[in-house]
Amino acid sequence: MNAIPDADITVLRNLRIWDGDNWTDADTLCVQRGRIAALEHAGNLSGKTTIIDCAGAVAIPGLMDAHVHMELNPEHSRPPAFTDLNQRPQMEKRAKDMVEAGITTARDLGGGAWLELALRDRIATGSVPGPRLICAGQPLTSPGGHCHFWGGEAANLEQARGVLKRQANKGVDLIKVMASGGRMTSGSDPSKPQFDVDTLSGIVAAAKQYGLPVAAHCHGTKAIEYATLAGVSTIEHCSWVGQDGWASDYQEEIARIILDKGVWVSPTINRGWQRMLDSKTGAVLGRVRAAYGAMLDMGIPFVASTDAGIPGVFHHHLPEALGVFGRIAELSNADTLRSATSGAARALGVSAITGRLAPGLAADVLLVDGDPLEDMSALTRPVGIWASGRAIRLP
């Protein structure tokens, strides 16, 4: 709350401020040159330039979705046979919808022609509105494996290094590997691993040489084990798929390795999971909750994610999905919000840039009508949004 120069400051006053971890006693947020300059009290504002009264809104950090696919159209019922190179307008529309919903950072975990990297760069320069994108490019997969249509097939470690080098040369921010099969690819088995632990370890080591973390798609338990032992940064889905289906093969000893290695779990829960909460049988929900509860009680950190772009999962629906995530995982509202703000920033390696409302960090700010720590539906009522200091919506 130190004094700061007055030039080019936008002052948001009359706020309640949750900084990504806790409530603050400040009621005013100052934005300067794309960053948060200070959290202050209204009495310190004499001489400041642009002052916006926010009418008692709640300010929180902009939301983050740790797993999206900007290339995919959620209105399609099946995966693409190839990448449409002429979909720039559609991808820009998805990005605009996301940031207008208060999503200011997203991690793109797969596409076929690096179109999302070009979108990332246009957003960063302010050419088009959208969230800060962290992009993986073409996912590494086995021949004919999950999402092979994106061009990242590798039959062995040598070929995998070639695919990885191609992504690094394109300027990706991380590497994605399909450690197990997936439901969207014909002939792919979600319960079975696609690479052995030695190959996955070689992929992680090769990525490290480029300074790139690795996110691993893992449905089956064996793939979860292999990816964890290999040293990936995040496990996507973490479905514990066994012979009896989803979440039927949770194994505590593997979860202990996840904890010991400091791996984040990205469960990709979208708003459509409400059907599990509405189900009268609840068999799968019970198994999922038991697995999640055991991991969370152990101290394994979760990051909010939706797998946006797959059929029926729209890119801008994270605010609605977070309420469902919290109820599925039986998290408090505060812990759910942390998984999409300060916790997400740590998981994605951007905590020095964003994730909290604190001086020096990017001005990624979401103002909502209501207290999301009491009622998560407040996230669906944005009244003001700034992304990297750019005003997207004014109160």
N, C-alpha and C positions, 0 to 999 in steps of 0.2 A: 504493500500500500504506500510505496514511496512516491514522491512527486515525479511527474513525467512531463516532458515537453508537450505543449498544447497543440502543435501543428498536426493537422490531418487526423485528429482523433475523433472516432465515433464513440459516443457514450450511451450505453444502454442502462437506463436507471429504472428504479422501482421494480426490482426483481427479487425472487428467491433463487439462490444459486446453490445447486448441487454440483460439485466440481469433478465428479467421476468416481469419488471415493466417499465423500461426506458432505453434509451441509456446511456452508461457510456463513460467517456473520456479515459478509459484505452484501450490499444491495445494488451494486453498480459494477458494470463490466466495461472496460475501455479497450477499444480495438484500434490498432495503429499499424498501417502498412502490412496488413494480412495476419498480424499476430495479436495475441492478447497482451496488452500493455500493462494492465493492472486490474485488480479487484479492489474496489473502493467503497466508500460510503458517500451518499448523496451530498453531504455537507462539504465535500472536498472538490466540488465541480466548478467553482467560479472560474470563468475565463475559458472553459473548454469550448470546442467548436460545435460539432453536430451532436445534439442531445436528443435521444429518443426515449419517450416515456413508454414503458412496457406493461403498464397497468397491472402489476402484480403477477405477471407470468413467471413460470418456473424455467430457469435456464439450466440446461445440462449439456455435456459435450455432444457433438454430432455423433450419430450412431454408426456402427461398423458392422458389415456383414463379411464374415471370414471365408465364405465360399459361394461364389457366383460364377455364371458363364454368360458374359455379355453377348456372345455370338448366338446363343440358343434362343429360340422363340418359344416361350411357354405355351403358346396357343397350338403348337404342333404336338401331335400325339406320339411321334416316334423320332428317333435321332436322325440327323441329316446324313444322306449318303455322301455328301461332300460339302465343303464350305462355300457359301454364297459370297462371292467377292464384291457384290454390289449392295451389301446391306448396311453401308455406313449410316444412312439416315435412320434406319431402325435401331441401330445400336446407340446412336446419339439420342434418340427419343427415350430409350430405356435409361440411359444415364441421366437425362433431364428429369425423368419421373422419379428416379432414386433420390437425387439431391433435393427435389421439391418435397419429398417425404421425410427429409431430415437425415438421410444416409450420406455421410460426408467422406467415408472411406470404405472401400470394398476390395476384396482379394479375388481376382479372376483366376480360376484354376483349370482353364483349358479351352483351347480353340484350335482351329486348324491352319490359320494363315496369318497369325499375329495381328489381326485387325484390332484386337483389344489393346495392343501396345500403341498403335497409332492413335486410338481413342484416348488412351492414358495421356499421351503427350499433348494432344489438343486440349484436353481438360486442364492440364498443368499450366499451359500458357494462357488460359482464359478464353480460348477461341470458342469453346462450347461449354455449357454448364454440365456439371456432373461431379461425382465423388472422386476423391483421390483413388486411383487404381493401382493395385499391386498385382503384377501379371506373371503367369507361369508359362505361357506359350503352349506348345504342343506337349501333351502329357506322354511320358514314357510308358509303353505298354508292350505286352508280348504279341507275337504275330497272330493276327486275328483276334486279339484280346480286347478288353473293354475300351471303347472309344478309339479303336484302331483307325477309324475313318479320319481322324485328325492328323495322321501321318507320323506318329511317334513310335512305330513298331521297332522292337529290338529283340533279337533271338538270344543274345548273350551280352556279357558285360562290354565287350569291345564295341558292339553295335550300339549299346546303350550310351557309351561315352560319346559316340558320334552324334547321337540324337541330342544329348546334353550340350555338346559343344555348339550345335546349330542353334539351340535356344539361347545360349550365352552370347553368341555372336549377334543375335537379334536384339539383345538388350533386355532380357527378362529379369524379373526381380527375385524369382525363386524357381525351383524345379518341382514339378508334380509327377508322381509315379503311381501307376495303377498296381498296387501290391496285390490286390485281389480282382476277381472278375466283378461285373456289375450287372444290374438288372436291365439296363437300357440297350445292351449289345447282344444280338442274337448269337447263341452258341457260347456265351460267356457265363461262367458259374460263379456267383457271388461268394459261395462258401469256400472256394479253392484259391490258393495263392497263385500268382502269375510269375513270380520270381522267387528264387531261393534266398536264404539269408545272406550268403556270400555275394550274390549279385547285387542285392539291395545295399549291402555295406559298401560295395565298390561304387555304386551310384552316389551314395551320400558322400563318400570320400572325394569323388570327382567333382561333385557340386561344391564341396568346401574349397577346392582349389580355385574356383571362380568367385568365392565369397557368397554362395547362394545357399539358403536353407532348402529343405526338402519337405513337401507335404505329401502324405501317402494316403491314397484311397484304400480303405480297408473295411470290408464287410465280414469276411470269415475270420475266425479266431486265430488260425495259423498265420494268416497274413498280418494280423495285428501283432502277433508275437515277432515275426520276422522283421517287420518295419521298425518296431520298438528296439529290438536288438541292433538293428542297423544304424540307429541314431537319427531318425527323422525328427523334424521339429514339431509337426502336428499330424495327428491321425484323423483323417476325414471319415465321418460316419461312425466308426468304431461300433459296428452293429452286433458283434459277438454271434454271428450266424453259425449255427450248428445243424445237426441232422433234423432237429425239430423246429427249425426256422429262426426268425429274428430273435436275438437276445436269449437264445436257448443254450449258449455254450460259454457263459461268463466264467472266467478262470482267474481266481484271486492272485495266483502266483504271477500271471502275466501282467495283471493290473499293478502289482508291486514293482515290476520292472518299468512300467510306464511312469510311475511316480518317481522311482529312483533316477530315471534318465531325464526327468524334467520335461516330458513330452506333454503338449497340450492336446486335449480332445475336442474335436470340432464335429458335433453330432448332427449337423444339417437338419434341424427341426424347422419345418415351415408351418404356415398357418393351417395347412390341410391336415396336420396331425390332430386337429380338433376332433376328427372322426374317432380317434382312439379314446379321447376323453368322453365322447358321446356313446361309445360302444357299450352294449348291455352285457357282453361277455367279458371283455377286458383281459383276456389271457395274455396277449402280446404286451399290453400296457403294463401289466403286473411284472412281466419279465424285464421289460425295459426299465421300469422304475427300480427294480431290485438291482440291476446292473449299474445304473447311473448312481443310485443311492450309495452303493458300496464304493464306487470310485470317488464320489464326492466326499464321503465320510473319511476316506483314506487321504484326501487332500489333493487329488488329481484335478488340475484346473481345466475348466470348460470354457470354450469361446463360442459366442453366438454365430450361427451360420444357417443358411437356408437351402443351398444348392439351387439358387434362383436360375431360371432358364429351362430347367427340366419341365416336362409336361405339367401344366397347371400351377407352377410356382413362379409368380411374377416378381420382377426385380425390385419393385418398390414396396413390397408387402412385409418387409422386416418389422416395422412397428407393430403390426398385428401379430406376426409370428412370435415376437418376444413374449407376449402374454401366454401363448400356448406353450412355448419352451419352458417358461417358469413353472407352469402347472404340471407339465409332463415330468420334469426333473425335480419337482417339489422344492424349488429354490425360493428364497425370499425375493421380493421385488428389487431390493437393493443389489443382491447378488446377480440377479438377472440383468440389471442395468450395467453392472460392472463388466459382465461378460460381453457387452456390446460397446463398451467405452474404454475405461482404463485397463481392464483385463485384456480386451481385444488388442489394444495397442501393444501390450507386452507380448502377446502371442504372435502378432504379426511383425514384431521388431520395429515398431514406429513410435514407441513411448517417448522418445526424445523429440518427436514432432507433434504428436496429437494424442487424444484420448482423455485428456483432462482439461479443465478450465483453470489454467495457471499461467502466470506471466511468462512470456517467452515462447509459449507453444502456439501452434497455428490457431487462428480464430475460427475453429469449427464449433459452431454454437447452434443449439436447437432450443427455441423457446416454445413451451407447450402450455396449453390451457388446462391447468389442473396439476396435481401432485402425482407423478408416476410411481413414487414409492408407496403411495396409498392405493392407486388405481392405474394399472398399466395401460388402460385405454386412453389415458391422457396423451400417450405417444402418437396416437392417431389424430390428435388435434393440434397440429403445429400452428403457431402464430407468428413465428419469426425464425429465419434460418440464415446462417452465414457459413460459407465453405471457404476455407483459406482466406477469410476476411472479405470475400465477395458476398454482397447481399443477394440472397436468393429470394427471400420473402421478408417484408418489413411488417412489423406489428402495427 
